[in-house]
Amino acid sequence: MNKTILVMASEIRTTLRRKSFTLFAFGLPLVLGIVVLIVAAVNRDAATALIPNETETPAVVEQVGEGYVDQGSLISTLPSDIPSDWLTEYPDEAAAQAALEAEEISAYYVIPADYVETGEIIYAQPEYNIVGGSVNTDGMEWILLVNLLDGDTELAAQVWKPFDAQVTQLASSKAGDTEDSWITELLPQLMTLILYIAILLPSGVLVSAVTDEKKNRVLEVLMSSVSPQQMITGKILGVGLLGLLQTALWVGVLWMVVRLGGQPLKIPAGFELPTQLFVWSFVYFLLGYGMYGALLAGVGALAPDVKDTKGASFVVMSPLIAVYVFVIVIITNPNGLIALLVSLFPLTSPVGMIARMTAGEVPWWQLALAAALQLLAAIFIVRLVARLFRAQHLLSGQPFNVPRFMRALAGRA
């Protein structure tokens, strides 16, 4: 056991020295998390600035020196909350234009005689403004609303803000119970991608590490002091712990998007990620990595060079990659036969079961059965791969091929 721990600690130190792994596994999710926080904060401030004042009498942003021309004689009174020096009435547009040119006012409104039928007014200002559509017209809107309601400011306030909704959640929210949005539509693909990356990246690091150590004759030294079982177990555990941290970071970023994104990122109110989704994600990562990490370590034990492992790694990972072919089917019909088979077959269930969980309810016994099958498969594969860590395989210079790999796993190579 002590030797397994020593191998594990050594593998952690070696892996952390790989800049590509550290940057992609830990740097990328952290950067994405920071970007999400910044975007959410900026959008939240912008959204807050655009929300009208929600007091009983809507407050008007005070603007100095504007005028208006009331061609239909609609404005007979100014509400008490309108600054007395803000708005000046002119008999016609020519007079308002002259005042604008003399810089007595900064802009003016023209309220046509048919305003009630068309709802259109003219806002004139001296210079072209590329963001003219964002001009604040709350003041004139409030004045017109009060006058159209015969000066009843209380009724105008109710029309301005017709209701104040008090939301009460009668039950805990689930992904499938929430209104359609980008997060509910993309959640299955996001979780599938996170699990796929979480399993693939550390497994790829493991195969590279074994291949490099074999090429540099480091494995020969290790084999003289530890058993094949201890060596493969220590390596899988070492990289697996780093992969577990990587998974936690990715899931944490997703949780942060849902929790802090809110309205700025168009996250529906009440949307929450189920706690059991996180728990099972970690469980399926560990078991999935145990299977694929061991298989790719076996590839590294047989391949004479890192370049020879690329094609073999794709073949080994093909069951996991194939889940993407069926992910739409799983999302569309999470309780169908294909979804059930993909989520229970050990080599596809780490990703397939998570896709099912994000698309609908999955019975607890199926979750437990999938985990049990993955555990048995992982133990079986680790024991098979330990056979490859023998001198004749590690010192062999034969080119890698799938039939030889399968014969070696079966103990016939």
C-alpha positions as CSV (number, residue, x, y, z in Angstrom):
1,M,0.0,0.0,0.0
2,N,2.9,2.4,0.8
3,K,4.4,1.8,-2.6
4,T,1.1,2.5,-4.3
5,I,0.9,5.8,-2.4
6,L,4.5,6.7,-3.4
7,V,3.8,6.0,-7.1
8,M,0.6,8.1,-6.8
9,A,2.4,11.1,-5.2
10,S,5.2,10.9,-7.8
11,E,2.5,10.8,-10.6
12,I,0.8,13.9,-9.2
13,R,4.1,15.9,-9.1
14,T,5.0,14.8,-12.6
15,T,1.6,15.6,-14.0
16,L,1.5,19.1,-12.5
17,R,4.7,19.9,-14.2
18,R,3.0,19.4,-17.6
19,K,2.0,23.0,-18.4
20,S,-0.5,22.0,-21.1
21,F,-2.5,19.9,-18.6
22,T,-2.4,22.5,-15.8
23,L,-3.5,25.3,-18.1
24,F,-6.3,23.4,-19.7
25,A,-7.5,21.5,-16.7
26,F,-7.3,24.3,-14.1
27,G,-6.6,27.5,-15.9
28,L,-9.4,27.3,-18.5
29,P,-12.3,26.8,-16.1
30,L,-11.0,29.5,-13.8
31,V,-10.7,32.0,-16.7
32,L,-14.2,31.1,-17.9
33,G,-15.5,31.5,-14.3
34,I,-14.0,35.0,-14.1
35,V,-15.4,36.0,-17.5
36,V,-18.9,34.8,-16.5
37,L,-18.7,36.9,-13.3
38,I,-17.6,40.0,-15.2
39,V,-20.3,39.6,-17.9
40,A,-23.0,39.0,-15.3
41,A,-21.9,42.0,-13.3
42,V,-21.7,44.3,-16.3
43,N,-25.1,43.2,-17.6
44,R,-26.7,43.4,-14.2
45,D,-25.5,47.0,-13.8
46,A,-26.8,47.8,-17.3
47,A,-30.1,46.2,-16.6
48,T,-30.5,48.0,-13.3
49,A,-29.8,51.4,-15.0
50,L,-32.6,50.7,-17.6
51,I,-35.2,49.7,-15.1
52,P,-37.8,52.5,-14.5
53,N,-38.2,53.8,-11.0
54,E,-40.8,51.7,-9.3
55,T,-42.0,54.1,-6.6
56,E,-45.7,54.9,-6.3
57,T,-45.2,58.0,-8.4
58,P,-42.6,57.2,-11.2
59,A,-39.6,59.5,-10.7
60,V,-38.5,61.4,-13.8
61,V,-34.8,61.8,-14.7
62,E,-34.2,65.5,-14.5
63,Q,-33.0,66.9,-17.7
64,V,-32.3,70.6,-18.0
65,G,-33.5,72.8,-20.8
66,E,-35.9,70.9,-23.0
67,G,-39.0,72.2,-24.8
68,Y,-42.2,71.0,-26.4
69,V,-44.7,71.9,-29.0
70,D,-48.2,70.6,-28.2
71,Q,-50.1,70.7,-31.6
72,G,-53.1,68.9,-30.2
73,S,-53.4,70.8,-26.9
74,L,-53.1,67.5,-25.0
75,I,-51.0,68.8,-22.1
76,S,-53.1,71.0,-19.7
77,T,-51.1,70.4,-16.5
78,L,-47.7,69.3,-15.4
79,P,-47.4,66.7,-12.6
80,S,-46.0,68.0,-9.4
81,D,-42.9,65.9,-9.6
82,I,-41.8,67.5,-12.9
83,P,-39.1,70.2,-12.3
84,S,-40.5,73.6,-13.1
85,D,-37.4,74.7,-15.1
86,W,-37.1,71.5,-17.1
87,L,-39.8,71.9,-19.8
88,T,-40.8,75.0,-21.8
89,E,-43.8,75.2,-24.1
90,Y,-43.5,76.8,-27.5
91,P,-46.4,77.9,-29.7
92,D,-45.0,76.2,-32.9
93,E,-42.0,74.3,-34.1
94,A,-40.3,77.3,-35.6
95,A,-40.1,79.0,-32.2
96,A,-38.8,75.7,-30.6
97,Q,-36.2,75.5,-33.4
98,A,-35.1,79.0,-32.8
99,A,-34.7,78.4,-29.1
100,L,-32.7,75.2,-29.9
101,E,-30.3,77.1,-32.3
102,A,-29.9,79.8,-29.6
103,E,-28.9,77.0,-27.2
104,E,-31.7,78.0,-24.8
105,I,-32.8,74.4,-24.7
106,S,-31.0,71.1,-25.5
107,A,-33.8,69.4,-27.4
108,Y,-37.6,69.6,-28.0
109,Y,-40.6,67.4,-28.5
110,V,-43.3,67.8,-31.1
111,I,-46.6,66.2,-30.1
112,P,-48.7,65.9,-33.3
113,A,-52.4,66.6,-33.2
114,D,-53.1,63.0,-34.1
115,Y,-50.9,61.6,-31.3
116,V,-53.8,59.7,-29.7
117,E,-54.4,57.8,-32.9
118,T,-50.8,57.2,-33.9
119,G,-48.9,57.3,-30.6
120,E,-46.0,59.0,-32.3
121,I,-44.0,62.1,-31.2
122,I,-41.0,63.8,-32.6
123,Y,-37.8,64.4,-30.6
124,A,-35.4,66.9,-32.1
125,Q,-31.9,67.5,-30.9
126,P,-29.1,69.6,-32.5
127,E,-26.5,66.8,-33.2
128,Y,-26.7,63.3,-34.6
129,N,-26.5,60.7,-31.9
130,I,-25.5,57.2,-32.9
131,V,-27.2,55.9,-29.8
132,G,-30.2,58.1,-30.2
133,G,-32.5,55.2,-29.6
134,S,-31.5,55.2,-26.0
135,V,-32.7,58.7,-25.3
136,N,-34.6,58.9,-22.0
137,T,-38.2,60.0,-22.7
138,D,-39.6,58.9,-19.3
139,G,-40.4,62.5,-18.4
140,M,-42.6,63.2,-21.5
141,E,-44.2,59.8,-21.3
142,W,-45.2,60.5,-17.7
143,I,-46.6,63.9,-18.5
144,L,-48.7,62.6,-21.4
145,L,-49.9,59.6,-19.3
146,V,-51.1,62.0,-16.5
147,N,-52.8,64.3,-19.0
148,L,-54.5,61.5,-20.9
149,L,-55.9,60.3,-17.6
150,D,-57.3,63.8,-16.7
151,G,-54.5,64.6,-14.3
152,D,-55.1,61.6,-12.0
153,T,-51.6,60.9,-10.9
154,E,-52.5,57.9,-8.7
155,L,-54.2,56.1,-11.6
156,A,-51.3,57.1,-13.8
157,A,-48.9,55.4,-11.3
158,Q,-51.0,52.2,-11.5
159,V,-50.9,52.3,-15.3
160,W,-47.2,53.0,-15.3
161,K,-46.6,50.0,-13.0
162,P,-49.8,47.8,-13.3
163,F,-48.8,45.2,-10.8
164,D,-46.1,44.1,-8.3
165,A,-45.7,40.3,-8.6
166,Q,-44.8,38.3,-5.5
167,V,-43.4,35.0,-6.7
168,T,-44.0,31.9,-4.4
169,Q,-42.3,28.6,-5.2
170,L,-44.7,25.8,-4.3
171,A,-42.1,23.1,-5.1
172,S,-38.4,22.7,-5.7
173,S,-37.5,23.6,-9.2
174,K,-36.1,21.0,-11.6
175,A,-34.5,21.4,-15.0
176,G,-37.5,20.0,-16.8
177,D,-40.0,22.1,-14.9
178,T,-38.5,25.5,-15.9
179,E,-39.4,27.6,-18.9
180,D,-37.4,27.0,-22.0
181,S,-34.1,28.9,-22.2
182,W,-30.6,28.3,-23.4
183,I,-29.5,26.8,-20.1
184,T,-32.3,24.2,-20.1
185,E,-31.8,23.3,-23.7
186,L,-28.0,23.1,-23.5
187,L,-27.6,21.5,-20.0
188,P,-27.5,17.9,-21.3
189,Q,-24.8,18.8,-23.9
190,L,-22.9,20.8,-21.3
191,M,-22.8,18.1,-18.7
192,T,-22.0,15.5,-21.4
193,L,-19.1,17.6,-22.6
194,I,-17.8,18.2,-19.0
195,L,-17.8,14.5,-18.3
196,Y,-16.2,13.7,-21.6
197,I,-13.4,16.3,-21.1
198,A,-12.9,15.2,-17.5
199,I,-12.4,11.6,-18.4
200,L,-10.5,12.2,-21.7
201,L,-7.9,14.7,-20.5
202,P,-6.4,12.8,-17.5
203,S,-6.6,9.6,-19.4
204,G,-4.6,11.1,-22.3
205,V,-2.1,12.4,-19.8
206,L,-1.7,9.0,-18.3
207,V,-1.0,7.3,-21.7
208,S,1.6,10.0,-22.5
209,A,3.2,9.5,-19.1
210,V,3.5,5.7,-19.4
211,T,4.8,6.0,-23.0
212,D,7.5,8.6,-22.0
213,E,8.6,6.6,-18.9
214,K,8.8,3.4,-21.0
215,K,10.9,5.2,-23.7
216,N,13.2,6.7,-21.0
217,R,13.6,3.4,-19.3
218,V,12.0,4.8,-16.0
219,L,9.5,2.0,-15.9
220,E,12.3,-0.5,-15.8
221,V,13.5,1.0,-12.5
222,L,10.0,1.1,-11.1
223,M,9.3,-2.5,-12.1
224,S,12.3,-3.6,-10.0
225,S,10.8,-2.2,-6.8
226,V,7.0,-2.3,-7.2
227,S,4.5,-4.9,-8.6
228,P,2.6,-4.2,-11.8
229,Q,-0.6,-3.9,-9.8
230,Q,0.9,-1.3,-7.4
231,M,2.3,0.7,-10.3
232,I,-0.8,0.9,-12.4
233,T,-3.0,1.6,-9.4
234,G,-0.8,4.4,-8.2
235,K,-0.6,6.0,-11.6
236,I,-4.4,5.8,-12.0
237,L,-5.1,7.2,-8.6
238,G,-2.5,10.1,-8.9
239,V,-3.8,11.4,-12.2
240,G,-7.4,10.6,-11.1
241,L,-7.2,12.9,-8.1
242,L,-6.1,15.8,-10.4
243,G,-9.0,14.9,-12.8
244,L,-11.4,14.9,-9.9
245,L,-10.3,18.5,-9.1
246,Q,-10.7,19.4,-12.7
247,T,-14.2,18.0,-12.7
248,A,-15.0,20.0,-9.6
249,L,-13.8,23.2,-11.2
250,W,-15.9,22.7,-14.4
251,V,-19.0,21.8,-12.4
252,G,-18.3,24.8,-10.1
253,V,-18.2,27.1,-13.1
254,L,-21.5,25.7,-14.3
255,W,-23.0,26.2,-10.9
256,M,-21.7,29.7,-10.8
257,V,-23.3,30.5,-14.2
258,V,-26.7,29.2,-12.9
259,R,-26.4,30.8,-9.5
260,L,-25.0,34.2,-10.3
261,G,-26.0,34.7,-14.0
262,G,-29.7,35.4,-13.3
263,Q,-31.5,37.8,-15.5
264,P,-28.3,39.3,-17.1
265,L,-27.5,35.8,-18.6
266,K,-31.2,35.0,-19.1
267,I,-31.3,32.2,-16.5
268,P,-34.9,31.5,-15.6
269,A,-36.0,32.5,-12.1
270,G,-36.0,29.5,-9.8
271,F,-33.8,27.4,-12.0
272,E,-31.5,25.1,-10.0
273,L,-29.1,22.3,-10.7
274,P,-30.1,19.2,-8.7
275,T,-27.6,18.2,-6.0
276,Q,-27.7,14.6,-7.0
277,L,-26.6,15.6,-10.5
278,F,-23.3,16.9,-9.0
279,V,-22.9,13.8,-6.7
280,W,-23.4,11.3,-9.5
281,S,-21.2,13.3,-11.8
282,F,-18.2,12.8,-9.5
283,V,-19.1,9.1,-9.0
284,Y,-19.3,8.5,-12.8
285,F,-16.2,10.5,-13.4
286,L,-14.1,8.3,-11.0
287,L,-15.5,5.1,-12.4
288,G,-15.3,6.2,-16.0
289,Y,-11.7,7.4,-15.6
290,G,-10.8,4.2,-13.8
291,M,-11.9,2.2,-16.9
292,Y,-10.5,4.4,-19.6
293,G,-7.4,5.5,-17.7
294,A,-6.4,1.8,-17.2
295,L,-7.1,1.0,-20.9
296,L,-5.0,4.0,-22.1
297,A,-2.2,3.1,-19.7
298,G,-2.2,-0.3,-21.3
299,V,-1.9,1.4,-24.7
300,G,1.1,3.3,-23.4
301,A,2.7,0.1,-22.1
302,L,2.6,-1.4,-25.5
303,A,3.2,1.5,-27.8
304,P,6.9,2.3,-28.5
305,D,6.3,6.0,-29.0
306,V,3.7,8.7,-28.2
307,K,2.9,9.1,-31.9
308,D,1.8,5.5,-32.0
309,T,-0.8,6.0,-29.3
310,K,-2.9,8.6,-31.0
311,G,-4.8,6.2,-33.3
312,A,-5.0,3.6,-30.6
313,S,-6.4,6.1,-28.1
314,F,-9.1,7.0,-30.5
315,V,-10.1,3.3,-30.8
316,V,-10.1,2.8,-27.1
317,M,-12.2,6.0,-26.5
318,S,-14.6,5.3,-29.3
319,P,-17.4,3.9,-27.0
320,L,-17.4,7.2,-25.1
321,I,-17.2,9.2,-28.3
322,A,-20.2,7.3,-29.7
323,V,-22.4,8.6,-26.9
324,Y,-22.4,11.9,-28.8
325,V,-24.1,10.1,-31.7
326,F,-27.0,9.1,-29.4
327,V,-27.1,12.2,-27.2
328,I,-30.0,13.8,-29.1
329,V,-31.9,10.5,-28.8
330,I,-31.2,10.4,-25.1
331,I,-32.4,13.9,-24.6
332,T,-35.5,13.4,-26.7
333,N,-36.5,10.1,-25.1
334,P,-34.5,9.6,-21.9
335,N,-36.4,6.5,-20.9
336,G,-36.2,4.8,-24.3
337,L,-34.4,1.6,-25.1
338,I,-31.4,3.2,-26.7
339,A,-31.0,5.7,-23.8
340,L,-31.3,2.8,-21.3
341,L,-28.7,0.7,-23.0
342,V,-26.2,3.6,-23.5
343,S,-26.6,4.6,-19.8
344,L,-26.1,1.0,-18.4
345,F,-23.3,-0.3,-20.7
346,P,-20.2,0.3,-18.6
347,L,-18.1,1.9,-21.3
348,T,-20.8,4.4,-22.3
349,S,-22.7,4.9,-19.1
350,P,-20.4,7.5,-17.4
351,V,-21.5,10.1,-20.0
352,G,-24.8,8.5,-21.1
353,M,-26.3,8.4,-17.6
354,I,-25.5,12.0,-16.9
355,A,-27.2,13.0,-20.2
356,R,-30.3,11.1,-19.1
357,M,-30.3,12.7,-15.7
358,T,-30.2,16.2,-17.2
359,A,-33.0,15.3,-19.6
360,G,-35.5,13.6,-17.2
361,E,-36.0,11.5,-14.1
362,V,-34.0,8.3,-13.8
363,P,-35.0,5.6,-11.3
364,W,-32.5,5.4,-8.4
365,W,-31.9,1.7,-9.0
366,Q,-30.7,2.4,-12.5
367,L,-28.2,5.0,-11.2
368,A,-26.9,2.4,-8.7
369,L,-26.8,-0.4,-11.2
370,A,-24.9,1.7,-13.7
371,A,-22.3,2.6,-11.0
372,A,-22.0,-1.0,-9.9
373,L,-21.4,-2.2,-13.5
374,Q,-18.8,0.5,-14.0
375,L,-17.1,-0.5,-10.8
376,L,-16.9,-4.2,-11.7
377,A,-15.7,-3.2,-15.2
378,A,-13.0,-0.9,-13.8
379,I,-11.7,-3.6,-11.4
380,F,-11.6,-6.1,-14.2
381,I,-9.8,-3.8,-16.7
382,V,-7.2,-2.7,-14.1
383,R,-6.3,-6.3,-13.4
384,L,-6.1,-7.1,-17.1
385,V,-3.9,-4.0,-17.9
386,A,-1.6,-5.0,-15.0
387,R,-0.6,-8.0,-17.1
388,L,0.9,-5.6,-19.7
389,F,3.3,-4.1,-17.2
390,R,5.8,-6.9,-17.7
391,A,9.3,-6.7,-19.0
392,Q,8.7,-8.4,-22.3
393,H,5.9,-5.9,-23.2
394,L,7.7,-2.8,-21.8
395,L,10.9,-3.6,-23.6
396,S,9.3,-4.7,-26.8
397,G,9.9,-2.5,-29.8
398,Q,7.0,-3.9,-31.9
399,P,4.6,-1.4,-33.5
400,F,1.3,-1.0,-31.7
401,N,-1.9,-2.5,-33.2
402,V,-5.3,-3.3,-31.8
403,P,-5.2,-7.1,-32.2
404,R,-1.9,-7.3,-30.3
405,F,-3.3,-5.1,-27.6
406,M,-6.4,-7.4,-27.2
407,R,-4.1,-10.5,-27.1
408,A,-2.0,-8.8,-24.5
409,L,-5.0,-8.0,-22.3
410,A,-6.1,-11.7,-22.6
411,G,-2.6,-12.8,-21.6
412,R,-1.8,-14.5,-24.9
413,A,0.6,-12.0,-26.4
